Amino acid sequence: MNNSKRVRKIEKKNFGVFVFLLLGLPFIALCGNTDPAEEKPKPLIESAPDFTLESLEGGKVSMSELKGNPVFLNFWASWCTPCREEMPDIDKIYRTYRKKGLRVYAVNSRESRRVIEKFKENTGVDIPILLDKTGSVSKLYRVFGLPVSYFIHRDGKVAASVIGKMTYEDMESHAKEILLKRTEF
């Protein structure tokens, strides 16, 4: 191939890149979200479905009975490494914010009472644990992998859902948001 053909071939490629940049970038910029207020991802569900689950500590807990309180639900299992890693931070959130009205529950997915009691004993966490023995509540909350957390306003509307392990700072930010926001019923 002679030099003039090679130069024309390069010019065609460069022209194609130029046209893409000229036409494509403005379109991409228009599609991007430029409003910081809208950057927050949409929760998996809008309102927290009602459920009643047995508590590891005894008794039952219903979502409908929690209305009027900000709620942090964490779906987890003892075999899940990220779940185990974030549990001390969830416990710290529980201990710090329960006196301010935050209700925190660790919803265990399909494990035996014995396994959960051993986990709680070994880790020293104090979080109230709810037993989702059949996984029916996990399905209601669209939990298809663990961990998944929900931060729920006093009126039952979901403020945020987080898939995967969270940092303490993320948990605290979400907890403060639902504690501070007053909602009308």
DRENTINU-851054 format. One record per atom (N, C-alpha, C): x, y, z. Coordinates in steps of 0.1 Angstrom, whole numbers, padded with zeros to 4 digits, always signed. Example, Ala and Ser with C-alpha at 12.3 -4.5 7.8 and 13.67 -1.06 7.14 Angstrom:
% DRENTINU-851054
+0132-0057+0078/+0123-0045+0078/+0132-0033+0078/+0128-0022+0071/+0137-0011+0071/+0129+0000+0079/
% end
This chain:
% DRENTINU-851054
+0009-0012+0000/+0000+0000+0000/+0009+0012+0000/+0006+0021-0009/+0015+0033-0010/+0010+0044+0001/+0019+0054+0003/+0016+0063+0013/+0004+0071+0012/+0000+0075-0001/-0012+0083-0003/-0025+0075+0001/-0025+0062-0002/-0036+0054+0002/-0037+0053+0017/-0026+0051+0024/-0025+0050+0038/-0030+0063+0045/-0026+0074+0039/-0030+0087+0045/-0045+0089+0043/-0051+0085+0032/-0065+0086+0030/-0073+0077+0039/-0068+0065+0042/-0074+0056+0051/-0074+0062+0065/-0063+0068+0069/-0062+0074+0082/-0072+0086+0083/-0072+0094+0072/-0081+0105+0072/-0096+0101+0074/-0100+0090+0067/-0114+0085+0068/-0117+0081+0082/-0107+0074+0089/-0110+0069+0103/-0111+0082+0112/-0102+0091+0110/-0102+0104+0118/-0115+0111+0116/-0120+0112+0103/-0133+0118+0100/-0144+0111+0107/-0144+0098+0107/-0155+0090+0114/-0155+0093+0129/-0143+0094+0135/-0142+0097+0149/-0147+0111+0152/-0143+0121+0143/-0147+0135+0144/-0163+0136+0143/-0169+0129+0134/-0184+0129+0132/-0190+0123+0145/-0185+0112+0150/-0191+0106+0162/-0190+0116+0174/-0178+0122+0175/-0177+0132+0186/-0186+0144+0185/-0187+0149+0172/-0195+0160+0169/-0210+0158+0172/-0214+0146+0168/-0229+0143+0169/-0232+0135+0182/-0223+0127+0186/-0226+0118+0197/-0224+0124+0211/-0214+0132+0213/-0212+0138+0226/-0223+0147+0231/-0228+0156+0223/-0239+0164+0228/-0251+0155+0232/-0254+0145+0224/-0265+0136+0227/-0263+0129+0241/-0250+0124+0243/-0247+0117+0255/-0248+0127+0267/-0244+0140+0265/-0245+0150+0275/-0259+0152+0279/-0268+0153+0269/-0282+0155+0272/-0289+0144+0279/-0284+0132+0277/-0289+0120+0284/-0284+0119+0298/-0273+0125+0301/-0268+0125+0315/-0276+0132+0324/-0276+0128+0337/-0283+0135+0347/-0275+0146+0353/-0280+0158+0352/-0272+0170+0356/-0278+0176+0369/-0289+0171+0374/-0295+0176+0386/-0291+0167+0398/-0283+0173+0407/-0278+0165+0418/-0289+0160+0427/-0301+0167+0427/-0312+0162+0435/-0318+0149+0430/-0315+0146+0417/-0321+0134+0411/-0310+0123+0410/-0299+0124+0415/-0288+0114+0414/-0290+0102+0423/-0299+0103+0433/-0302+0092+0442/-0309+0081+0434/-0304+0069+0435/-0311+0058+0428/-0325+0055+0434/-0334+0051+0425/-0347+0048+0429/-0347+0035+0437/-0355+0034+0449/-0355+0022+0457/-0362+0011+0449/-0359-0002+0453/-0364-0014+0446/-0379-0014+0447/-0385-0009+0458/-0399-0008+0460/-0402+0006+0466/-0415+0011+0464/-0418+0024+0468/-0423+0024+0483/-0431+0014+0486/-0437+0013+0500/-0433+0000+0506/-0431+0000+0519/-0427-0012+0526/-0439-0022+0527/-0439-0034+0521/-0450-0043+0523/-0451-0048+0538/-0463-0050+0542/-0465-0055+0555/-0461-0070+0556/-0456-0073+0568/-0453-0087+0571/-0453-0089+0586/-0454-0101+0590/-0452-0105+0605/-0442-0116+0605/-0432-0114+0613/-0421-0124+0615/-0419-0127+0629/-0415-0139+0632/-0411-0142+0646/-0397-0136+0648/-0395-0132+0661/-0382-0126+0665/-0374-0137+0672/-0361-0136+0670/-0352-0146+0676/-0353-0145+0691/-0356-0133+0696/-0357-0130+0710/-0370-0134+0716/-0380-0137+0708/-0393-0141+0712/-0403-0130+0708/-0415-0135+0705/-0425-0125+0701/-0426-0124+0685/-0434-0115+0681/-0435-0112+0666/-0434-0097+0664/-0429-0094+0652/-0428-0080+0647/-0435-0079+0634/-0444-0069+0633/-0451-0066+0621/-0447-0052+0615/-0446-0051+0602/-0442-0038+0596/-0453-0028+0599/-0466-0033+0599/-0477-0024+0601/-0477-0018+0615/-0471-0025+0625/-0470-0020+0639/-0458-0010+0640/-0449-0010+0630/-0438-0001+0631/-0441+0013+0624/-0453+0014+0618/-0456+0026+0611/-0456+0038+0622/-0450+0049+0618/-0448+0060+0627/-0434+0060+0632/-0426+0050+0628/-0412+0049+0632/-0403+0048+0620/-0391+0054+0620/-0382+0052+0609/-0376+0038+0611/-0374+0030+0600/-0370+0016+0601/-0359+0013+0592/-0349+0006+0597/-0338+0001+0589/-0339-0014+0589/-0342-0020+0578/-0342-0035+0576/-0330-0039+0569/-0323-0050+0574/-0312-0055+0567/-0314-0070+0565/-0315-0075+0552/-0317-0089+0549/-0303-0095+0548/-0301-0106+0555/-0288-0112+0557/-0288-0127+0559/-0277-0134+0559/-0275-0148+0563/-0261-0149+0568/-0259-0159+0578/-0246-0160+0584/-0236-0166+0574/-0239-0172+0564/-0230-0178+0554/-0225-0167+0544/-0231-0155+0544/-0228-0144+0535/-0217-0136+0541/-0205-0136+0534/-0193-0129+0539/-0196-0114+0540/-0201-0107+0530/-0204-0093+0532/-0214-0090+0543/-0223-0099+0545/-0233-0097+0556/-0226-0097+0569/-0217-0107+0571/-0210-0108+0584/-0201-0096+0585/-0195-0091+0575/-0186-0079+0576/-0193-0067+0579/-0205-0065+0575/-0212-0052+0578/-0220-0053+0591/-0222-0065+0597/-0230-0066+0609/-0225-0058+0621/-0212-0057+0623/-0208-0048+0634/-0212-0033+0632/-0211-0029+0620/-0215-0015+0617/-0231-0013+0619/-0238-0023+0615/-0253-0022+0617/-0256-0022+0632/-0248-0031+0639/-0250-0031+0654/-0247-0017+0660/-0237-0011+0655/-0233+0002+0660/-0244+0013+0657/-0250+0012+0645/-0261+0021+0641/-0272+0018+0651/-0275+0005+0653/-0286+0002+0662/-0284+0007+0676/-0272+0005+0682/-0269+0010+0695/-0269+0026+0696/-0265+0032+0685/-0264+0047+0685/-0277+0053+0683/-0286+0048+0674/-0298+0055+0670/-0311+0050+0676/-0311+0039+0683/-0323+0033+0688/-0330+0043+0698/-0321+0050+0706/-0327+0059+0716/-0333+0071+0709/-0330+0074+0696/-0335+0085+0689/-0348+0080+0681/-0352+0068+0682/-0364+0063+0676/-0362+0054+0664/-0350+0052+0660/-0347+0043+0648/-0350+0028+0652/-0358+0021+0644/-0360+0007+0646/-0351+0000+0636/-0342-0009+0641/-0333-0017+0633/-0336-0031+0634/-0337-0038+0623/-0340-0053+0624/-0331-0060+0613/-0325-0071+0617/-0317-0079+0608/-0326-0091+0605/-0331-0091+0592/-0340-0102+0588/-0332-0113+0582/-0331-0124+0589/-0323-0136+0585/-0331-0144+0575/-0324-0148+0564/-0331-0155+0554/-0328-0170+0554/-0338-0177+0559/-0339-0192+0557/-0328-0200+0565/-0324-0195+0577/-0315-0203+0585/-0321-0207+0597/-0316-0218+0603/-0322-0223+0615/-0319-0214+0627/-0328-0215+0637/-0326-0207+0649/-0313-0210+0656/-0309-0223+0656/-0296-0227+0662/-0284-0220+0655/-0284-0219+0642/-0273-0213+0635/-0273-0198+0638/-0284-0192+0638/-0285-0177+0641/-0281-0174+0655/-0285-0182+0665/-0281-0180+0679/-0266-0181+0680/-0260-0191+0674/-0246-0193+0674/-0239-0181+0668/-0244-0176+0657/-0238-0164+0651/-0238-0152+0660/-0250-0150+0666/-0252-0139+0675/-0243-0140+0687/-0242-0152+0692/-0233-0154+0704/-0218-0151+0700/-0214-0156+0689/-0200-0154+0684/-0196-0140+0681/-0206-0132+0676/-0203-0119+0672/-0206-0108+0682/-0214-0112+0692/-0218-0102+0702/-0227-0091+0698/-0233-0092+0686/-0242-0082+0681/-0255-0082+0689/-0261-0071+0691/-0273-0069+0699/-0286-0066+0691/-0284-0066+0678/-0295-0062+0669/-0307-0072+0670/-0319-0067+0670/-0330-0077+0670/-0330-0084+0656/-0332-0097+0657/-0332-0105+0645/-0345-0111+0643/-0350-0110+0630/-0363-0116+0626/-0360-0128+0617/-0369-0138+0619/-0367-0151+0612/-0376-0152+0600/-0370-0151+0588/-0377-0152+0575/-0375-0167+0571/-0381-0176+0578/-0379-0191+0576/-0381-0196+0562/-0391-0190+0555/-0395-0195+0542/-0390-0186+0531/-0385-0175+0534/-0380-0165+0524/-0392-0157+0518/-0403-0158+0524/-0415-0151+0518/-0414-0135+0519/-0408-0131+0530/-0406-0116+0532/-0395-0111+0523/-0385-0119+0521/-0374-0116+0512/-0380-0114+0498/-0389-0122+0494/-0395-0121+0481/-0403-0108+0480/-0411-0105+0490/-0419-0093+0490/-0410-0080+0488/-0398-0081+0494/-0389-0070+0494/-0379-0071+0482/-0381-0080+0473/-0373-0082+0461/-0358-0084+0464/-0356-0093+0474/-0343-0096+0478/-0339-0109+0470/-0329-0107+0461/-0325-0119+0453/-0310-0122+0455/-0304-0114+0463/-0290-0116+0467/-0288-0110+0481/-0277-0113+0488/-0275-0107+0501/-0262-0100+0501/-0261-0090+0510/-0271-0084+0518/-0279-0073+0510/-0291-0070+0515/-0299-0059+0510/-0305-0052+0522/-0304-0039+0521/-0309-0030+0532/-0320-0021+0527/-0329-0018+0536/-0340-0008+0533/-0340+0002+0544/-0342+0014+0540/-0344+0025+0550/-0358+0031+0547/-0366+0030+0557/-0381+0033+0555/-0385+0045+0564/-0392+0054+0557/-0397+0066+0564/-0408+0062+0574/-0412+0071+0583/-0423+0068+0593/-0436+0065+0586/-0438+0070+0574/-0451+0067+0567/-0451+0054+0559/-0440+0046+0560/-0439+0034+0553/-0433+0035+0539/-0430+0047+0534/-0424+0049+0521/-0409+0046+0522/-0404+0039+0512/-0390+0035+0512/-0381+0047+0508/-0372+0051+0516/-0363+0062+0513/-0352+0057+0504/-0347+0045+0507/-0335+0040+0500/-0335+0024+0502/-0330+0018+0491/-0327+0004+0492/-0313+0002+0487/-0305-0006+0494/-0291-0007+0491/-0288-0022+0489/-0283-0025+0477/-0279-0039+0474/-0264-0040+0476/-0260-0050+0485/-0246-0052+0487/-0242-0045+0501/-0229-0048+0504/-0223-0043+0516/-0222-0028+0517/-0226-0022+0528/-0225-0008+0530/-0214-0004+0540/-0209+0008+0539/-0200+0014+0549/-0208+0019+0561/-0202+0021+0572/-0208+0027+0583/-0214+0041+0579/-0206+0049+0572/-0209+0062+0568/-0222+0062+0559/-0223+0053+0550/-0236+0052+0542/-0248+0048+0551/-0246+0039+0560/-0257+0035+0569/-0261+0047+0577/-0251+0054+0583/-0254+0066+0591/-0261+0077+0583/-0257+0079+0571/-0263+0089+0563/-0278+0086+0560/-0281+0074+0556/-0295+0069+0554/-0303+0070+0567/-0297+0065+0578/-0304+0065+0591/-0308+0080+0595/-0299+0089+0593/-0301+0103+0597/-0312+0109+0588/-0312+0105+0575/-0323+0110+0566/-0336+0106+0571/-0338+0093+0574/-0352+0089+0578/-0355+0093+0592/-0345+0096+0601/-0348+0101+0614/-0353+0115+0613/-0347+0123+0605/-0349+0137+0604/-0362+0141+0597/-0366+0133+0587/-0377+0136+0578/-0390+0133+0586/-0398+0143+0588/-0411+0141+0594/-0421+0139+0582/-0430+0129+0583/-0440+0127+0573/-0454+0128+0579/-0463+0132+0571/-0477+0133+0575/-0484+0120+0571/-0493+0116+0579/-0500+0103+0577/-0514+0107+0570/
% end
